[in-house]
Amino acid sequence: MSLLLKDRVWSMEAPTAKRGVYPLHGFKLGLYRLPIVLEEPNEIKSVHDGLKKAFEMDMYADRIYATYRWKEQNMEDPDEKGYEEVDLSVTVEIVTGEVVDIIYQVFPIEKFGDPNWVKDYRKKADHFAKMVIDTILRNTILADKMISYLAKSEKIPELNAIQRLEELTPLAKIVLGAKPKPIEATDEEEEEDDASIEIPDGAKPGPIDVEYKSKMKQSAVYEAAEHTIKTWGRKGTSNGIMGIWGEFVSVDYDICVADGGCIEACPVAVYEWFDSPGNPASDKKPLMSKEPDCIFCLACEGVCPPQAIKIYEQK
């Protein structure tokens, strides 16, 4: 976000300055907070792995580090008397979670020895850090999240949101293959004979596995009248194993017993009944046909007896 970061750079006198925000970061600090969620382990890993071609990448706990290195020379001819060169670097830190913080520091030139002959070091380091940030936001899964956020917050079509992101990241380099490919069922799995699927005798015990996106394969989508619903772990076409439906309003249909509490509790009518003949837990399910309208009140999650529902806040 190089265009947004230009107004969000602070000078700090010591590593302990601005205590309580990021107390271990000192010197010149660029900090920008993105109102998007990055919590899924597979998504975090995809950002780290996808940019290895472009930067030196590292990861620790909930943080990703991208380092850009460049070389400076005091003269063009390395054989000329007095020739010197120095390797410089700047690191961008991505703090993941319910929001994403992107941080970078411009250290004093003395960190790299005594190359006081380097011209415009701070300006170059600042530029390269913003280039790294723009590249991250244009090429990784964060691009999809930012496009969704811009479309929703600015009430613009997706194509306009893509253009808006491109305008905000003018320094981005293109890194092919940086985005993770969705895990989809293979042709063999899609054509699996329903007769070969082992169907349980009744409802699967709850609660829903909140890490299902990293543990289960994404299966075919369901086209509702007003919304395309993503599914995970769905097998065959007989509803014997339906898996988990919904990206933000997530319901494990193999746990769901269709008591209807979620439909009654939802203040914005996200759910409606739809038939699921052949499912051992129940022959109808609450379909999240208006999933984008969810207001994250968690009412449905709280009233579900078998704990088949998990709500994720949309950013």
C-alpha positions in Angstrom: 0.0 0.0 0.0 2.7 2.4 -0.9 0.2 5.3 -1.6 -1.4 4.8 1.8 1.8 4.3 3.7 3.2 7.7 2.7 1.2 9.3 5.5 1.9 6.6 8.0 5.6 6.7 8.7 6.9 7.7 12.1 10.4 8.6 13.3 11.3 6.9 16.6 14.3 7.7 18.7 14.8 4.4 20.5 13.7 0.8 20.3 11.5 1.3 23.3 9.7 4.4 21.9 5.9 4.3 21.4 5.7 1.6 24.1 2.5 -0.5 24.0 2.2 -0.5 20.2 5.2 -2.3 18.9 7.8 -1.5 21.6 10.6 -3.6 20.1 10.6 -1.7 16.8 12.8 1.4 16.7 14.2 4.0 14.3 12.1 4.9 11.3 8.9 2.8 11.3 6.3 2.3 8.6 3.1 0.8 10.0 -0.2 0.1 8.2 -3.2 -1.9 9.5 -5.3 -3.7 6.9 -8.9 -4.5 7.9 -8.8 -8.1 6.7 -8.4 -11.5 8.4 -5.4 -13.7 7.9 -5.7 -16.6 10.5 -5.9 -19.8 8.6 -2.5 -21.7 8.8 -2.6 -22.7 5.2 -3.3 -19.1 4.1 -0.4 -17.8 6.2 1.9 -20.4 4.8 0.8 -19.6 1.3 2.0 -16.0 1.7 5.3 -17.2 3.0 5.8 -19.9 0.3 4.4 -17.9 -2.6 7.0 -15.1 -2.4 10.2 -17.2 -2.1 11.0 -16.5 -5.7 11.0 -12.7 -5.1 12.3 -12.2 -1.5 14.1 -13.9 1.3 11.2 -15.2 3.4 10.9 -16.3 7.0 8.1 -17.1 9.4 7.8 -17.3 13.1 4.5 -18.0 15.0 1.9 -15.6 13.6 4.4 -13.4 11.7 5.9 -13.5 8.2 9.1 -11.7 7.3 10.0 -10.7 3.7 13.5 -9.3 3.2 14.7 -7.4 0.2 18.5 -7.1 -0.4 20.5 -4.8 -2.7 24.1 -3.9 -3.3 25.6 -0.4 -3.4 29.0 0.5 -4.9 31.0 3.7 -4.5 32.3 3.5 -8.1 31.6 1.4 -11.2 35.0 -0.2 -11.7 35.7 -2.8 -9.0 39.4 -2.8 -9.9 39.8 1.0 -9.3 41.6 2.1 -6.2 39.3 2.9 -3.3 36.5 0.7 -4.6 33.9 -0.3 -1.9 30.7 -2.2 -1.9 28.1 -3.0 0.7 25.1 -5.3 0.9 22.0 -3.5 2.3 18.6 -4.8 3.2 15.1 -3.9 4.5 12.6 -6.3 6.1 8.8 -6.1 6.0 7.0 -7.8 8.8 3.4 -9.1 8.4 1.6 -9.6 11.7 -1.4 -11.9 11.0 -4.7 -12.3 12.9 -8.1 -10.7 12.9 -6.5 -7.7 11.3 -3.2 -7.6 9.4 -0.4 -5.2 10.5 2.4 -4.5 8.0 5.5 -3.1 9.5 9.0 -2.1 8.3 12.0 -0.3 9.7 14.7 1.7 8.2 17.8 1.2 10.4 20.7 3.6 10.5 23.3 3.0 7.8 25.8 2.0 10.6 24.0 -1.3 10.9 25.7 -2.4 7.8 29.2 -1.2 8.7 30.5 2.3 7.9 29.3 2.9 4.3 28.6 6.6 4.8 29.4 7.1 1.1 26.0 5.5 0.2 23.7 8.2 -1.3 20.0 8.4 -0.4 20.1 5.2 1.7 17.0 6.0 3.7 15.0 7.0 0.7 16.0 3.8 -1.1 15.2 1.6 1.9 11.8 3.3 2.2 11.1 2.8 -1.5 12.1 -0.9 -1.5 10.1 -1.6 1.7 7.0 -0.2 0.0 7.8 -2.2 -3.1 7.8 -5.4 -1.0 4.5 -4.4 0.6 2.9 -3.6 -2.8 4.1 -6.9 -4.2 2.7 -8.9 -1.3 -0.7 -7.2 -1.6 -0.9 -7.7 -5.4 0.3 -11.3 -5.7 -0.8 -13.3 -2.6 -4.1 -14.3 -1.1 -4.1 -10.9 0.5 -5.0 -9.5 -2.9 -8.3 -11.5 -2.9 -9.1 -10.3 0.6 -8.3 -6.7 -0.2 -10.5 -6.8 -3.3 -13.4 -8.2 -1.3 -12.9 -5.5 1.4 -12.7 -2.7 -1.1 -15.7 -3.9 -3.0 -17.8 -4.1 0.2 -16.5 -1.0 2.0 -16.6 1.3 -1.1 -19.7 -0.3 -2.6 -18.1 -0.9 -6.0 -18.1 -3.8 -8.4 -15.3 -6.4 -8.2 -13.6 -5.1 -11.4 -13.5 -1.6 -9.9 -12.1 -3.0 -6.7 -9.3 -4.8 -8.6 -8.5 -1.5 -10.4 -8.5 0.3 -7.0 -6.0 -2.2 -5.5 -3.7 -1.7 -8.6 -3.9 2.0 -8.1 -2.9 1.6 -4.4 0.0 -0.7 -5.1 2.0 1.0 -8.0 5.3 -0.4 -7.0 4.3 -4.1 -7.1 6.3 -6.6 -9.0 4.4 -9.5 -10.6 5.3 -12.9 -9.0 3.8 -15.8 -11.0 2.3 -18.6 -8.9 2.3 -16.7 -5.6 -1.3 -17.4 -4.9 -2.3 -20.8 -3.6 -4.5 -22.9 -5.7 -7.8 -24.0 -4.0 -7.9 -27.7 -3.0 -10.5 -29.1 -5.2 -11.8 -32.6 -5.7 -10.1 -34.7 -8.4 -12.2 -36.0 -11.3 -12.0 -39.5 -9.7 -13.4 -38.1 -6.4 -16.1 -36.1 -8.3 -17.2 -39.2 -10.1 -17.1 -41.4 -7.0 -20.0 -43.9 -7.0 -22.4 -43.1 -4.2 -22.7 -46.8 -3.6 -19.0 -46.9 -2.6 -19.4 -44.1 0.1 -19.7 -45.4 3.6 -22.6 -43.5 5.1 -22.9 -43.3 8.9 -26.0 -44.5 10.7 -26.9 -41.1 12.2 -25.7 -37.6 12.9 -22.0 -37.0 13.4 -21.2 -35.8 16.9 -20.4 -32.1 17.3 -18.9 -29.6 17.5 -17.9 -28.4 14.1 -14.2 -28.5 13.4 -13.2 -24.8 13.2 -10.1 -25.7 11.3 -12.0 -27.4 8.5 -10.6 -25.2 5.7 -7.1 -26.4 6.3 -8.1 -30.1 7.0 -10.8 -30.8 4.4 -10.8 -30.6 0.6 -12.9 -27.9 -1.0 -15.7 -29.5 -3.0 -18.2 -28.4 -5.6 -20.0 -25.2 -4.9 -23.8 -25.0 -4.5 -25.6 -22.3 -6.5 -28.3 -20.7 -4.4 -30.7 -18.2 -5.9 -28.8 -15.2 -4.5 -25.4 -16.5 -3.5 -22.8 -19.1 -4.5 -22.1 -21.3 -1.5 -18.7 -22.9 -1.0 -18.5 -26.4 0.4 -15.8 -28.6 2.0 -15.8 -32.4 2.4 -18.9 -33.1 0.3 -19.0 -36.6 -1.2 -21.1 -38.0 -4.0 -24.6 -36.7 -4.9 -26.8 -38.7 -2.5 -26.4 -36.3 0.5 -25.0 -39.2 2.5 -21.9 -37.1 3.4 -22.6 -33.4 2.9 -19.6 -31.9 4.6 -19.4 -28.3 5.7 -21.2 -25.6 3.7 -20.6 -21.8 3.9 -17.3 -19.8 4.0 -18.4 -17.3 6.7 -21.7 -18.8 7.9 -20.3 -22.4 8.2 -22.6 -25.3 9.0 -21.5 -29.0 9.2 -24.5 -30.6 7.6 -23.5 -34.1 8.9 -23.8 -32.8 12.5 -26.9 -30.6 11.8 -30.2 -32.2 13.1 -32.4 -29.5 11.6 -34.1 -28.3 14.8 -34.6 -24.9 13.2 -33.2 -22.8 16.1 -30.8 -21.0 13.8 -33.5 -20.0 11.3 -35.6 -18.6 14.2 -32.7 -16.8 15.9 -31.2 -15.0 12.9 -32.3 -11.4 12.9 -31.5 -10.8 9.2 -32.9 -14.1 7.7 -29.7 -15.5 6.4 -31.1 -19.1 6.5 -33.9 -20.8 4.7 -34.9 -24.5 4.6 -33.8 -26.8 1.8 -34.3 -30.5 1.3 -31.5 -33.0 1.9 -33.0 -36.4 1.4 -30.6 -39.2 2.2 -28.6 -37.4 4.9 -28.5 -39.6 8.0 -28.6 -36.6 10.4 -31.8 -34.9 8.9 -33.7 -34.7 5.6 -33.6 -30.9 5.5 -31.0 -28.3 6.3 -30.8 -24.6 7.0 -29.3 -23.1 3.8 -27.2 -20.0 4.2 -28.7 -18.5 1.0 -28.1 -14.9 2.2 -24.7 -15.5 3.7 -23.3 -12.1 2.8 -26.0 -10.5 4.9 -24.7 -12.0 8.1 -24.1 -9.3 10.8 -21.9 -11.6 13.1 -24.3 -11.5 16.0 -23.5 -15.2 16.7 -27.2 -15.9 17.6 -27.4 -19.0 15.4 -24.1 -20.4 16.7 -25.3 -20.0 20.3 -28.6 -21.8 19.9 -27.4 -24.8 17.8 -27.8 -27.9 20.1 -25.1 -30.1 18.5 -22.8 -27.1 17.8 -22.8 -27.6 14.1 -22.4 -23.8 13.3 -19.3 -21.6 13.2 -19.6 -17.9 12.2 -16.5 -16.0 10.9 -16.7 -12.2 10.7 -16.4 -10.9 7.2 -13.8 -8.2 6.8 
